């Protein structure tokens, strides 16, 4: 779902997050797609497109079962990750936001503990721009 998501030019000096929640019916069709966050419009639109393109890729219970749908939660973080942001003019703000990003990560990953009886929910791993940045050679690696 994070494939080919546009990378903002100022990625190292920003922290934006979005949560995409979508409902898949027993025919593997996406019935609802809800977004909440402050991602760039192009990032939001591409992730929504990617999610819609996953229609018919889900193996859900047949229509004879009681579960007629399944919810998925996909958190996305648009930032430079743990890369050096100290040279950014908004470094103090980014440091504070990083603290809240960690809290959001733990909240989304612990939704299953909060909703143990709700079986029709899958919380996907938090994704970001890291893999796309790596593909485009935007990251340098130190050899150990």
MOSULDA-V638197 format. One record per residue. RES is the residue in one small letter. PSI is psi in degrees with one decimal (* if undefined). OMEGA is omega in whole degrees, 0 to 359 (none if undefined). D_LAST is the distance of its C-alpha to the last C-alpha in Angstrom with 2 decimals. Layout:
# MOSULDA-V638197
RES PSI OMEGA D_LAST
RES PSI OMEGA D_LAST
This chain:
# MOSULDA-V638197
x -16.2 180 31.42
x 10.2 180 28.71
x 135.0 175 28.76
x 30.0 176 29.58
x 130.1 182 30.17
x 141.6 179 30.62
x 117.6 179 28.03
x 145.7 182 29.91
x -36.7 183 29.34
x 35.7 187 28.75
x -35.0 183 26.29
x -20.2 184 24.10
x 35.3 179 27.26
x 158.2 173 28.86
x 101.9 177 28.96
x 148.2 180 31.41
x 154.3 176 31.93
x 147.1 175 34.27
x 124.8 178 35.45
x 126.1 179 37.07
x 126.9 180 39.45
x 149.2 184 41.22
x 126.2 180 43.89
x 129.5 180 44.17
x 178.7 184 47.54
x -4.0 174 48.36
x 8.6 180 48.69
x 29.3 178 45.01
x 141.6 178 46.10
x 114.5 182 44.62
x -36.6 182 47.60
x 147.0 175 46.11
x 115.3 184 43.12
x 137.3 179 42.76
x 141.7 172 40.33
x 129.7 178 39.81
x -169.0 182 37.45
x 32.9 178 36.84
x 155.3 172 34.72
x 147.4 182 35.65
x -43.0 181 38.54
x -37.2 178 36.75
x -48.7 179 33.84
x -47.7 182 36.47
x -40.2 181 38.56
x -40.3 179 35.78
x -41.4 177 34.66
x -43.4 178 38.35
x -46.1 180 38.82
x -41.6 179 35.85
x -46.7 180 37.31
x -32.4 180 40.77
x -7.7 177 39.43
x 0.5 176 38.40
x 139.4 181 42.11
x 13.9 177 43.14
x 7.2 184 39.62
x 137.8 178 40.36
x 89.5 184 41.86
x 166.5 180 44.08
x 152.8 179 47.19
x 172.1 183 50.38
x -11.7 180 53.19
x -15.3 181 55.04
x 169.0 181 52.63
x -24.9 179 52.85
x 103.5 182 49.46
x -5.3 181 50.43
x 169.5 176 47.21
x 136.2 179 43.61
x 142.2 175 41.72
x 140.6 177 38.08
x 123.6 181 36.12
x 100.9 177 33.27
x 141.1 180 31.54
x 132.8 180 29.71
x 123.5 181 27.83
x 91.6 181 27.91
x 179.6 179 25.53
x 10.7 180 22.24
x -136.8 181 20.77
x 14.2 179 18.52
x 164.1 187 17.86
x 110.8 178 19.26
x 3.1 185 23.01
x -20.9 179 24.06
x -5.5 180 25.35
x 146.8 180 27.69
x -22.2 180 31.33
x 32.3 186 31.54
x -40.9 180 28.47
x -42.8 178 30.62
x -42.6 180 32.04
x -37.2 178 28.66
x -43.0 178 27.52
x -45.0 180 30.70
x -34.0 178 30.38
x -41.0 177 26.85
x -44.5 180 28.51
x -31.6 175 31.15
x -41.2 178 28.76
x -40.8 178 27.26
x -43.6 179 30.86
x -42.5 179 31.75
x -49.3 182 28.87
x -34.7 177 30.08
x -48.8 182 33.66
x -37.2 181 33.21
x -18.4 180 31.25
x 8.8 176 33.99
x -33.1 180 36.93
x -36.4 178 37.35
x -33.1 180 38.12
x -35.1 183 40.57
x 57.0 186 42.27
x -26.2 182 42.24
x -13.1 182 45.58
x 94.7 186 44.68
x -19.8 185 43.41
x 50.9 182 43.41
x 130.9 173 40.23
x 125.7 177 36.63
x 114.5 182 34.00
x 158.1 180 31.20
x 141.5 176 27.61
x 131.0 179 27.08
x 166.2 178 25.78
x -158.2 183 24.92
x -1.2 189 23.92
x -50.0 183 20.18
x -39.3 179 20.59
x -38.7 179 23.01
x -38.9 179 20.89
x -44.8 179 18.00
x -36.5 184 20.64
x 5.5 178 22.00
x 24.0 181 18.80
x -6.1 181 19.25
x 140.0 174 15.69
x 143.5 184 12.80
x 138.5 174 9.21
x 136.1 177 6.33
x 138.2 180 3.76
x * none 0.00
